[in-house]
Amino acid sequence: MHYIDTNTIHVKIQMKMRRKKPTPRQDSTGVHVWLVFMKAFQALIPHAAESIKRTLLGDSDFRVLEVLLHKGPLPVNTIGPKVWLTPGSISVAVDRLVKKGLVSRNDHPGDRRVRQVELTPKGRALITRGFGEHAAAMEEVTAVLSKSERLTLLRLLKKLGRHAGETRK
């Protein structure tokens, strides 16, 4: 009878996967971190853009619908910063989505001065399907990273982003 000693295999795999310690040749300067980050970001953009394009929505419209899908109805002035749109741009985007029948503007239940934007059934169906396809595309492209690597990457990117935001002059 033959068997596989999974403990030995696991140890060998782990040993092969260990990272080398940085050597003087490996560049860890801030500008190199930025360059590698930007190259990775630019390589990811076509994957995201293609999945968004299949929804027949523009990037900003997709972002507005996506935030409404995950956050629920929101005031217009709250949506803008969440999707990186100026007050003028978010108003135009919401107008466009209202005309397409994908969102509606309604009075805020607690404050009559505030207009809330919410998904219509047509908008919810479109973004639910579109976001699912987008999520699958992003999953496919990030599949090269293990769960542990993803969590480490997320932690480090958040740390870097917080610091950059706090030190911005």
Backbone as ProteinMPNN parsed JSONL, in Angstrom:
{"seq_chain_A": "MHYIDTNTIHVKIQMKMRRKKPTPRQDSTGVHVWLVFMKAFQALIPHAAESIKRTLLGDSDFRVLEVLLHKGPLPVNTIGPKVWLTPGSISVAVDRLVKKGLVSRNDHPGDRRVRQVELTPKGRALITRGFGEHAAAMEEVTAVLSKSERLTLLRLLKKLGRHAGETRK", "coords_chain_A": {"N_chain_A": [[0.841, -1.172, 0.0], [0.537, 2.215, -0.866], [1.126, 5.513, 0.229], [0.683, 9.058, 0.588], [2.69, 11.313, 2.191], [1.459, 13.959, 3.477], [2.305, 15.919, 5.256], [5.079, 16.127, 4.903], [5.149, 16.938, 2.223], [3.828, 19.379, 2.43], [5.637, 20.832, 4.031], [7.835, 20.964, 2.306], [6.757, 22.426, 0.183], [6.164, 24.834, 1.471], [8.741, 25.636, 2.14], [9.842, 26.139, -0.372], [8.326, 28.317, -1.125], [9.086, 30.451, 0.402], [10.033, 33.81, 0.792], [12.815, 35.66, -0.439], [15.119, 37.526, 1.515], [15.314, 41.086, 1.39], [17.782, 42.277, -0.813], [20.697, 44.299, -1.411], [20.36, 44.939, -4.095], [17.62, 44.939, -4.566], [15.153, 47.3, -4.99], [13.695, 49.378, -2.706], [12.771, 51.892, -2.437], [10.68, 54.804, -1.94], [9.827, 55.936, -4.377], [10.103, 53.769, -6.084], [8.265, 51.986, -4.996], [5.928, 53.414, -5.557], [6.072, 53.386, -8.388], [5.878, 50.606, -9.009], [3.378, 50.079, -7.869], [1.742, 51.736, -9.49], [2.147, 50.561, -12.017], [1.026, 48.034, -11.598], [-1.603, 48.811, -11.048], [-2.302, 50.025, -13.504], [-2.199, 47.752, -15.106], [-4.358, 46.338, -14.125], [-6.561, 47.912, -14.767], [-7.619, 47.532, -17.509], [-8.942, 45.056, -17.198], [-10.951, 45.628, -15.324], [-12.274, 47.682, -16.705], [-13.247, 46.369, -18.987], [-15.12, 44.549, -17.932], [-16.941, 46.34, -16.845], [-17.715, 47.729, -19.124], [-19.289, 45.866, -20.449], [-21.732, 46.149, -19.221], [-22.906, 48.2, -20.481], [-22.808, 50.67, -19.403], [-21.33, 53.783, -18.45], [-18.228, 54.44, -16.736], [-18.548, 56.179, -14.442], [-21.345, 56.075, -14.047], [-21.667, 53.36, -13.502], [-20.257, 53.228, -11.07], [-21.881, 54.844, -9.425], [-24.315, 53.389, -9.396], [-23.353, 51.033, -8.26], [-22.561, 51.852, -5.667], [-25.042, 52.505, -4.615], [-26.256, 50.024, -4.698], [-24.804, 48.635, -2.74], [-24.851, 50.301, -0.481], [-27.42, 51.227, -0.193], [-30.276, 53.523, -0.423], [-29.194, 56.893, -0.849], [-28.366, 60.319, -0.026], [-27.811, 62.731, -2.635], [-25.531, 64.381, -2.288], [-23.973, 62.802, -0.673], [-23.294, 60.624, -2.187], [-21.518, 61.549, -4.205], [-18.737, 62.05, -3.112], [-18.159, 59.397, -2.426], [-17.893, 58.102, -4.833], [-16.011, 59.486, -6.165], [-16.773, 61.878, -7.541], [-17.406, 65.256, -8.448], [-19.612, 67.773, -6.987], [-21.138, 68.938, -9.125], [-20.741, 67.063, -11.178], [-21.847, 64.713, -10.077], [-24.516, 65.391, -9.92], [-25.19, 65.611, -12.637], [-24.677, 62.968, -13.42], [-26.6, 61.573, -11.885], [-28.954, 62.693, -12.947], [-28.77, 61.655, -15.552], [-28.995, 58.9, -15.019], [-31.547, 58.823, -13.916], [-33.084, 59.536, -16.155], [-32.643, 57.248, -17.675], [-34.092, 55.485, -16.271], [-32.997, 54.054, -14.186], [-32.454, 54.892, -11.62], [-34.158, 56.645, -8.952], [-35.216, 59.809, -7.659], [-36.042, 60.727, -4.449], [-37.902, 62.128, -1.688], [-36.214, 62.545, 1.383], [-36.901, 60.517, 4.149], [-36.557, 61.527, 6.774], [-35.843, 64.185, 6.538], [-37.027, 66.755, 4.842], [-35.684, 68.542, 3.226], [-33.712, 67.2, 1.962], [-32.839, 65.251, -0.859], [-33.047, 61.937, -1.769], [-31.343, 59.354, -3.522], [-32.244, 56.419, -5.129], [-32.092, 52.977, -6.204], [-34.015, 51.855, -8.964], [-36.254, 49.111, -9.722], [-35.416, 48.215, -12.259], [-32.837, 49.35, -12.392], [-31.636, 48.082, -10.195], [-31.675, 45.398, -11.048], [-29.979, 45.545, -13.282], [-27.476, 46.473, -12.183], [-26.993, 44.524, -10.265], [-26.571, 42.195, -11.764], [-24.487, 43.166, -13.42], [-22.532, 43.947, -11.532], [-21.981, 41.492, -10.402], [-20.74, 40.156, -12.547], [-18.556, 41.839, -12.869], [-17.278, 41.507, -10.384], [-16.583, 38.812, -10.633], [-14.731, 38.969, -12.73], [-12.733, 40.495, -11.503], [-12.055, 38.754, -9.499], [-10.961, 36.68, -10.973], [-8.643, 37.873, -12.072], [-7.208, 38.478, -9.782], [-6.709, 36.04, -8.723], [-4.211, 34.966, -8.659], [-3.086, 35.602, -6.286], [-2.861, 34.363, -2.973], [-5.258, 33.863, -0.288], [-4.136, 34.803, 2.075], [-2.079, 36.436, 1.047], [-3.645, 38.349, -0.259], [-4.98, 39.528, 1.918], [-2.795, 40.611, 3.289], [-1.867, 42.403, 1.334], [-4.113, 44.125, 1.147], [-4.153, 45.179, 3.766], [-1.693, 46.544, 3.832], [-1.992, 48.37, 1.693], [-4.131, 49.911, 2.648], [-2.932, 51.01, 4.914], [-0.873, 52.518, 3.721], [-2.445, 54.258, 2.15], [-3.945, 55.629, 4.135], [-1.868, 56.938, 5.507], [-0.793, 58.513, 3.426], [-2.985, 60.15, 2.914], [-3.208, 61.518, 5.337], [-0.839, 62.953, 5.452], [-0.829, 64.621, 3.33], [-0.183, 67.631, 1.721]], "CA_chain_A": [[0.0, 0.0, 0.0], [1.297, 3.462, -0.943], [0.429, 6.69, 0.728], [1.423, 10.308, 0.437], [2.894, 12.001, 3.46], [1.11, 15.356, 3.198], [3.098, 16.815, 6.109], [6.367, 16.345, 4.246], [4.894, 17.733, 1.025], [3.495, 20.737, 2.875], [6.866, 21.478, 4.475], [8.649, 21.244, 1.13], [6.117, 23.512, -0.555], [6.355, 26.058, 2.247], [10.135, 26.044, 2.041], [10.059, 26.677, -1.701], [7.581, 29.551, -1.298], [9.625, 31.518, 1.24], [10.596, 34.956, 0.076], [14.179, 36.051, -0.117], [15.236, 38.807, 2.213], [15.771, 42.107, 0.443], [19.22, 42.433, -1.014], [20.972, 45.676, -1.828], [19.908, 45.155, -5.47], [16.179, 45.145, -4.594], [14.833, 48.702, -4.73], [12.528, 49.554, -1.837], [12.55, 53.323, -2.257], [9.301, 55.264, -2.108], [9.507, 56.128, -5.791], [9.953, 52.445, -6.692], [6.967, 51.483, -4.517], [4.92, 54.116, -6.359], [6.153, 52.906, -9.765], [5.327, 49.239, -9.07], [1.945, 50.216, -7.6], [1.092, 52.299, -10.681], [2.187, 49.556, -13.086], [0.024, 47.022, -11.265], [-2.908, 49.455, -11.218], [-2.536, 50.161, -14.949], [-2.438, 46.413, -15.65], [-5.686, 45.917, -13.679], [-7.605, 48.761, -15.349], [-8.345, 46.928, -18.64], [-9.82, 43.986, -16.704], [-12.121, 46.281, -14.728], [-12.986, 48.431, -17.751], [-13.954, 45.434, -19.877], [-16.308, 44.016, -17.254], [-17.893, 47.451, -16.716], [-18.19, 48.029, -20.482], [-20.345, 44.9, -20.809], [-23.013, 46.591, -18.652], [-23.331, 49.313, -21.339], [-22.781, 51.871, -18.573], [-20.037, 54.431, -18.294], [-17.57, 54.173, -15.462], [-19.152, 56.908, -13.317], [-22.695, 55.543, -13.822], [-21.482, 52.069, -12.839], [-19.871, 53.487, -9.681], [-23.054, 55.353, -8.699], [-25.23, 52.263, -9.177], [-22.706, 50.08, -7.352], [-22.631, 52.337, -4.28], [-26.44, 52.386, -4.187], [-26.501, 48.592, -4.478], [-24.19, 48.178, -1.495], [-25.124, 51.183, 0.658], [-28.83, 51.582, -0.123], [-30.574, 54.899, -0.826], [-28.295, 57.892, -0.28], [-28.5, 61.677, -0.558], [-26.911, 62.999, -3.754], [-24.254, 64.925, -1.825], [-23.215, 61.73, -0.027], [-22.812, 59.719, -3.236], [-20.397, 62.148, -4.93], [-17.417, 61.717, -2.578], [-17.954, 57.942, -2.404], [-17.572, 57.628, -6.193], [-15.012, 60.425, -6.685], [-17.371, 62.839, -8.469], [-17.669, 66.589, -7.894], [-21.056, 68.018, -6.862], [-21.743, 69.135, -10.443], [-20.698, 65.805, -11.939], [-22.777, 63.736, -9.517], [-25.869, 65.815, -10.318], [-25.359, 65.225, -14.042], [-24.744, 61.504, -13.469], [-27.902, 61.15, -11.36], [-29.942, 63.07, -13.971], [-28.65, 60.685, -16.642], [-29.52, 57.614, -14.54], [-32.998, 58.992, -13.774], [-33.635, 59.473, -17.515], [-32.559, 55.851, -18.129], [-34.988, 54.685, -15.434], [-32.197, 53.175, -13.329], [-32.563, 55.404, -10.25], [-35.185, 57.672, -8.74], [-34.947, 60.775, -6.589], [-37.179, 60.757, -3.532], [-37.704, 62.899, -0.47], [-35.627, 61.822, 2.517], [-37.965, 60.353, 5.145], [-36.337, 62.294, 7.994], [-35.467, 65.575, 6.277], [-37.653, 67.119, 3.563], [-34.759, 69.34, 2.419], [-32.757, 66.285, 1.33], [-33.339, 64.331, -1.89], [-32.316, 60.679, -1.793], [-31.298, 58.614, -4.775], [-32.314, 54.98, -4.903], [-32.217, 52.143, -7.388], [-35.322, 51.357, -9.392], [-36.111, 47.669, -9.984], [-34.609, 48.056, -13.477], [-31.459, 49.658, -12.03], [-31.147, 47.023, -9.31], [-31.42, 44.201, -11.86], [-28.801, 45.799, -14.112], [-26.232, 46.538, -11.423], [-26.776, 43.237, -9.597], [-25.946, 41.323, -12.777], [-23.221, 43.768, -13.835], [-21.537, 43.882, -10.468], [-21.588, 40.083, -10.279], [-19.779, 39.881, -13.612], [-17.355, 42.617, -12.546], [-16.632, 40.829, -9.258], [-15.977, 37.586, -11.157], [-13.549, 39.369, -13.498], [-11.7, 40.909, -10.55], [-11.628, 37.526, -8.818], [-10.098, 35.948, -11.911], [-7.337, 38.524, -12.221], [-6.487, 38.459, -8.503], [-6.578, 34.647, -8.285], [-2.786, 34.67, -8.519], [-2.748, 35.843, -4.881], [-3.551, 33.543, -1.976], [-6.065, 34.66, 0.637], [-3.2, 35.465, 2.984], [-1.423, 37.509, 0.3], [-4.644, 39.402, -0.476], [-5.196, 40.23, 3.188], [-1.593, 41.408, 3.53], [-1.897, 43.505, 0.374], [-5.153, 45.065, 1.575], [-3.708, 45.852, 4.991], [-0.612, 47.472, 3.495], [-2.521, 49.457, 0.865], [-4.897, 50.793, 3.537], [-1.957, 51.727, 5.744], [-0.238, 53.505, 2.853], [-3.453, 55.248, 1.789], [-4.224, 56.474, 5.308], [-0.714, 57.797, 5.749], [-0.703, 59.489, 2.335], [-4.064, 61.105, 3.13], [-2.92, 62.329, 6.536], [0.356, 63.789, 5.265], [-0.987, 65.42, 2.11], [-0.032, 69.078, 1.996]], "C_chain_A": [[0.894, 1.244, 0.0], [0.461, 4.583, -0.355], [1.318, 7.909, 0.534], [1.502, 10.971, 1.795], [2.673, 13.493, 3.216], [1.882, 16.331, 4.066], [4.44, 17.133, 5.462], [6.184, 17.208, 3.005], [4.63, 19.177, 1.407], [4.76, 21.495, 3.283], [7.721, 21.855, 3.273], [8.066, 22.403, 0.324], [6.347, 24.829, 0.168], [7.796, 26.55, 2.121], [10.42, 26.674, 0.679], [9.407, 28.048, -1.862], [8.136, 30.705, -0.462], [10.261, 32.593, 0.377], [12.037, 35.189, 0.501], [14.131, 37.344, 0.678], [15.732, 39.833, 1.21], [17.296, 42.17, 0.386], [19.457, 43.871, -1.438], [20.48, 45.978, -3.247], [18.405, 45.421, -5.543], [15.862, 46.565, -4.134], [13.573, 48.796, -3.886], [12.257, 51.03, -1.573], [11.087, 53.672, -2.484], [8.917, 55.411, -3.568], [9.346, 54.784, -6.502], [8.639, 51.792, -6.257], [5.86, 52.108, -5.354], [4.9, 53.576, -7.779], [5.541, 51.512, -9.908], [3.825, 49.262, -8.833], [1.215, 50.704, -8.848], [1.081, 51.307, -11.841], [1.143, 48.466, -12.837], [-1.382, 47.573, -11.487], [-3.255, 49.571, -12.701], [-2.81, 48.808, -15.593], [-3.837, 45.902, -15.272], [-6.811, 46.678, -14.381], [-8.323, 48.106, -16.531], [-9.299, 45.802, -18.216], [-11.105, 44.582, -16.126], [-12.942, 46.969, -15.81], [-13.795, 47.509, -18.653], [-15.216, 44.89, -19.209], [-17.37, 45.105, -17.084], [-18.514, 47.772, -18.074], [-19.348, 47.1, -20.889], [-21.712, 45.274, -20.233], [-23.658, 47.67, -19.517], [-23.481, 50.601, -20.541], [-21.39, 52.493, -18.653], [-19.498, 54.137, -16.909], [-18.249, 54.881, -14.292], [-20.565, 56.406, -13.022], [-22.619, 54.199, -13.1], [-21.162, 52.28, -11.366], [-21.044, 53.981, -8.853], [-24.012, 54.2, -8.394], [-24.648, 51.271, -8.176], [-22.792, 50.555, -5.902], [-24.069, 52.257, -3.76], [-26.808, 50.932, -3.918], [-25.987, 48.171, -3.101], [-24.491, 49.038, -0.274], [-26.601, 51.519, 0.823], [-29.041, 53.017, -0.552], [-29.678, 55.898, -0.093], [-28.626, 59.277, -0.82], [-27.463, 61.902, -1.665], [-25.545, 63.473, -3.266], [-23.402, 63.905, -1.072], [-22.608, 60.797, -1.069], [-21.542, 60.255, -3.887], [-19.028, 61.769, -4.397], [-17.124, 60.208, -2.573], [-17.523, 57.406, -3.773], [-16.632, 58.595, -6.913], [-15.567, 61.342, -7.771], [-17.626, 64.153, -7.745], [-19.176, 66.775, -7.76], [-21.75, 68.214, -8.206], [-21.815, 67.85, -11.243], [-21.682, 64.774, -11.397], [-24.206, 64.096, -9.883], [-26.167, 65.41, -11.753], [-25.5, 63.712, -14.167], [-26.104, 61.007, -12.987], [-29.005, 61.505, -12.354], [-29.955, 62.044, -15.107], [-29.261, 59.331, -16.236], [-31.024, 57.661, -14.323], [-33.651, 58.867, -15.146], [-33.628, 58.056, -18.067], [-33.486, 54.941, -17.322], [-34.267, 53.755, -14.474], [-32.199, 53.606, -11.865], [-33.731, 56.371, -10.179], [-34.712, 58.586, -7.629], [-36.204, 60.838, -5.736], [-36.86, 61.65, -2.341], [-37.122, 61.998, 0.605], [-36.695, 61.714, 3.593], [-37.797, 61.215, 6.395], [-36.038, 63.765, 7.787], [-35.965, 65.977, 4.887], [-36.752, 67.952, 2.665], [-33.822, 68.46, 1.592], [-33.46, 65.391, 0.312], [-32.435, 63.098, -1.893], [-32.391, 60.059, -3.174], [-31.375, 57.136, -4.421], [-32.502, 54.246, -6.212], [-33.677, 51.848, -7.693], [-35.165, 49.845, -9.571], [-35.245, 47.403, -11.225], [-33.122, 48.304, -13.176], [-30.846, 48.581, -11.155], [-30.824, 45.757, -10.103], [-30.142, 44.374, -12.678], [-27.513, 45.763, -13.302], [-25.968, 45.244, -10.659], [-26.074, 42.28, -10.553], [-24.561, 41.86, -13.148], [-22.148, 43.697, -12.775], [-21.075, 42.444, -10.265], [-20.543, 39.702, -11.319], [-18.46, 40.603, -13.354], [-16.584, 41.935, -11.413], [-15.936, 39.552, -9.724], [-14.708, 37.905, -11.948], [-12.407, 39.766, -12.564], [-11.162, 39.703, -9.775], [-10.654, 36.749, -9.693], [-8.704, 36.56, -11.987], [-6.539, 38.522, -10.919], [-6.271, 37.038, -7.969], [-5.122, 34.229, -8.104], [-2.331, 34.845, -7.068], [-3.537, 34.906, -3.97], [-4.388, 34.464, -1.085], [-5.158, 35.446, 1.582], [-2.501, 36.631, 2.29], [-2.388, 38.671, 0.05], [-4.853, 40.22, 0.792], [-4.0, 41.115, 3.534], [-1.572, 42.622, 2.61], [-2.928, 44.559, 0.783], [-4.721, 45.864, 2.802], [-2.653, 46.903, 4.663], [-1.099, 48.641, 2.644], [-3.337, 50.438, 1.705], [-3.969, 51.626, 4.402], [-1.299, 52.841, 4.927], [-1.217, 54.623, 2.49], [-3.788, 56.181, 2.93], [-3.08, 57.459, 5.546], [-0.604, 58.891, 4.682], [-1.788, 60.562, 2.507], [-3.803, 62.04, 4.297], [-1.772, 63.297, 6.319], [0.267, 64.673, 4.035], [-0.958, 66.9, 2.466], [-0.871, 69.9, 1.088]], "O_chain_A": [[1.866, 1.328, 0.75], [-0.767, 4.579, -0.445], [2.53, 7.802, 0.344], [0.487, 11.163, 2.464], [3.587, 14.203, 2.799], [2.098, 17.471, 3.654], [4.883, 18.282, 5.475], [6.98, 18.115, 2.761], [5.151, 20.095, 0.776], [4.933, 22.66, 2.925], [8.274, 22.954, 3.229], [8.805, 23.26, -0.16], [6.689, 25.831, -0.459], [8.035, 27.753, 2.008], [11.169, 27.647, 0.596], [9.883, 28.863, -2.653], [7.683, 31.84, -0.617], [10.927, 32.317, -0.621], [12.418, 34.946, 1.646], [13.212, 38.15, 0.528], [16.478, 39.501, 0.29], [17.984, 42.123, 1.406], [18.515, 44.582, -1.787], [20.211, 47.133, -3.575], [17.948, 46.065, -6.487], [16.247, 46.98, -3.041], [12.506, 48.346, -4.302], [11.591, 51.379, -0.598], [10.351, 52.93, -3.135], [7.807, 55.05, -3.96], [8.539, 54.668, -7.425], [7.98, 51.125, -7.054], [4.955, 51.41, -5.81], [3.825, 53.331, -8.328], [4.768, 51.269, -10.834], [3.077, 48.556, -9.508], [0.183, 50.146, -9.222], [0.094, 51.228, -12.572], [0.459, 48.032, -13.764], [-2.245, 46.893, -12.042], [-4.373, 49.252, -13.107], [-3.588, 48.732, -16.544], [-4.431, 45.121, -16.016], [-7.901, 46.137, -14.566], [-9.553, 48.121, -16.556], [-10.355, 45.627, -18.824], [-12.204, 44.102, -16.403], [-14.168, 46.853, -15.831], [-14.915, 47.844, -19.038], [-16.262, 44.783, -19.85], [-18.565, 44.823, -17.169], [-19.708, 48.056, -18.16], [-20.268, 47.517, -21.592], [-22.737, 44.776, -20.698], [-24.822, 48.017, -19.314], [-24.197, 51.514, -20.953], [-20.401, 51.801, -18.895], [-20.212, 53.653, -16.03], [-18.502, 54.261, -13.26], [-20.948, 56.319, -11.856], [-23.41, 53.929, -12.195], [-21.72, 51.6, -10.505], [-21.194, 53.583, -7.698], [-24.467, 54.054, -7.26], [-25.372, 50.732, -7.339], [-23.064, 49.757, -5.005], [-24.284, 51.97, -2.582], [-27.586, 50.644, -3.008], [-26.662, 47.435, -2.381], [-24.396, 48.557, 0.855], [-27.0, 52.039, 1.865], [-28.1, 53.673, -0.999], [-29.434, 55.776, 1.107], [-29.113, 59.405, -1.943], [-26.372, 61.332, -1.63], [-24.515, 63.021, -3.768], [-22.212, 64.141, -0.859], [-21.529, 60.243, -0.857], [-20.592, 59.503, -4.1], [-18.219, 61.217, -5.142], [-15.971, 59.798, -2.702], [-16.862, 56.371, -3.855], [-16.479, 58.525, -8.132], [-14.922, 61.561, -8.796], [-18.014, 64.164, -6.577], [-19.944, 66.019, -8.354], [-22.851, 67.7, -8.404], [-22.816, 67.573, -11.905], [-22.291, 64.036, -12.173], [-25.025, 63.211, -10.13], [-27.257, 64.924, -12.056], [-26.338, 63.224, -14.925], [-26.696, 60.122, -13.604], [-29.904, 60.697, -12.583], [-31.018, 61.622, -15.563], [-29.96, 58.7, -17.029], [-31.71, 56.658, -14.522], [-34.658, 58.173, -15.293], [-34.51, 57.692, -18.845], [-33.647, 53.766, -17.651], [-34.846, 52.779, -13.999], [-31.974, 52.788, -10.973], [-34.227, 56.852, -11.197], [-33.919, 58.196, -6.772], [-37.308, 60.988, -6.26], [-35.695, 61.895, -2.027], [-37.494, 60.831, 0.721], [-37.335, 62.712, 3.925], [-38.789, 61.597, 7.015], [-35.983, 64.524, 8.754], [-35.385, 65.58, 3.876], [-37.015, 68.067, 1.468], [-33.212, 68.929, 0.631], [-34.531, 64.845, 0.58], [-31.214, 63.209, -2.006], [-33.374, 60.221, -3.897], [-30.668, 56.659, -3.533], [-32.997, 54.799, -7.194], [-34.477, 51.62, -6.785], [-34.039, 49.348, -9.571], [-34.438, 46.473, -11.235], [-32.257, 47.564, -13.644], [-29.688, 48.204, -11.337], [-29.804, 45.114, -9.852], [-29.322, 43.46, -12.759], [-26.556, 45.094, -13.693], [-24.808, 44.904, -10.429], [-25.095, 41.631, -10.184], [-23.585, 41.11, -13.185], [-20.986, 43.421, -13.075], [-19.9, 42.205, -9.984], [-19.574, 39.008, -11.009], [-17.383, 40.054, -13.589], [-15.362, 41.805, -11.488], [-14.835, 39.24, -9.271], [-13.717, 37.182, -11.843], [-11.252, 39.415, -12.805], [-9.979, 39.638, -9.441], [-9.648, 36.228, -9.211], [-7.703, 35.844, -11.969], [-5.31, 38.562, -10.955], [-5.714, 36.859, -6.886], [-4.847, 33.223, -7.45], [-1.303, 34.297, -6.67], [-4.731, 34.686, -4.174], [-4.243, 35.686, -1.125], [-5.399, 36.623, 1.849], [-2.346, 37.7, 2.881], [-1.999, 39.836, 0.137], [-4.899, 41.449, 0.749], [-4.17, 42.235, 4.016], [-1.293, 43.738, 3.05], [-2.635, 45.754, 0.763], [-4.905, 47.08, 2.859], [-2.717, 48.026, 5.163], [-0.671, 49.777, 2.848], [-3.251, 51.65, 1.506], [-4.2, 52.819, 4.597], [-1.184, 53.974, 5.394], [-0.857, 55.8, 2.519], [-3.906, 57.39, 2.73], [-3.3, 58.651, 5.756], [-0.351, 60.053, 5.0], [-1.536, 61.744, 2.273], [-4.144, 63.222, 4.243], [-1.735, 64.358, 6.942], [1.211, 65.404, 3.734], [-1.628, 67.347, 3.396], [-0.863, 71.128, 1.182]]}, "name": "protein", "num_of_chains": 1, "seq": "MHYIDTNTIHVKIQMKMRRKKPTPRQDSTGVHVWLVFMKAFQALIPHAAESIKRTLLGDSDFRVLEVLLHKGPLPVNTIGPKVWLTPGSISVAVDRLVKKGLVSRNDHPGDRRVRQVELTPKGRALITRGFGEHAAAMEEVTAVLSKSERLTLLRLLKKLGRHAGETRK"}
